[in-house]
Amino acid sequence: MAEIKYEITEEIGILSERSGWTKELNMVSWNDRDPKFDIRDWSPDHSKMGKGITLSIDEMKTMKELLARIDFD
C-alpha cells in the first residue's frame, strides 16, 4: 500500500475530544496538492488519523450556507 503524504498547513480548530484524540477542522495538503478543508480525528501528535472528509473552498462555502439555514435551538 502506498504511503499517504500529508501536511497540516493550518490548524483551524478542535471540534471535540475523546480518549486523547481530537476531531479537528484543518487545512491539509494531501500528496503535495493544494490544501483543502479537512475534518477528521487525529491522535495527540497528529501521527495517526481516522477517516475524514475533505472539502474544497467552494464546497466549504456551500456548507457554510447550508449550516446558516439550520435552526439549532
C-alpha positions in Angstrom: 0.0 0.0 0.0 1.4 3.4 -1.0 2.2 5.8 1.8 -0.1 8.8 2.0 1.8 12.1 2.4 0.1 14.9 4.3 0.9 18.3 5.8 -1.4 20.2 8.1 -0.9 23.7 6.7 -3.3 25.5 9.1 -4.9 24.3 12.4 -8.3 26.0 12.4 -9.9 24.4 15.5 -10.9 21.5 17.6 -14.5 20.3 17.3 -14.4 17.7 20.1 -12.1 15.4 22.1 -12.4 11.8 23.1 -9.8 9.5 24.7 -7.0 11.9 23.8 -7.9 12.0 20.1 -9.4 15.2 18.7 -11.8 15.9 15.9 -10.4 18.9 14.1 -11.0 21.3 11.2 -7.7 22.0 9.5 -6.3 22.9 6.1 -4.4 19.8 4.9 -2.3 19.3 1.8 -2.6 15.6 0.7 0.2 14.2 -1.5 1.7 17.7 -2.2 -1.6 19.0 -3.6 -3.2 22.3 -2.7 -4.6 22.4 0.8 -8.3 21.7 1.4 -10.5 22.0 4.4 -10.3 18.7 6.3 -12.5 17.3 9.1 -11.2 14.1 10.9 -10.0 12.6 14.1 -6.3 12.9 15.0 -4.1 11.4 17.6 -2.5 13.8 20.0 0.8 14.1 17.9 -1.0 14.0 14.5 0.9 10.9 13.6 -2.3 8.8 13.3 -5.7 9.8 11.8 -9.2 8.5 11.5 -11.5 8.6 8.5 -12.5 12.1 7.5 -13.8 14.3 4.8 -12.0 17.0 2.7 -13.8 20.0 1.2 -12.7 22.4 -1.5 -13.3 26.2 -0.8 -16.4 26.1 -3.0 -17.8 23.1 -1.0 -17.0 24.8 2.3 -18.8 27.9 1.1 -21.9 25.8 0.3 -21.6 24.1 3.7 -21.5 27.5 5.4 -24.7 28.5 3.6 -26.4 25.2 4.5 -25.4 25.5 8.1 -26.7 29.0 8.3 -30.2 27.7 7.3 -30.3 25.3 10.3 -32.1 26.4 13.5 -30.1 24.8 16.2 -32.4 26.0 19.0 
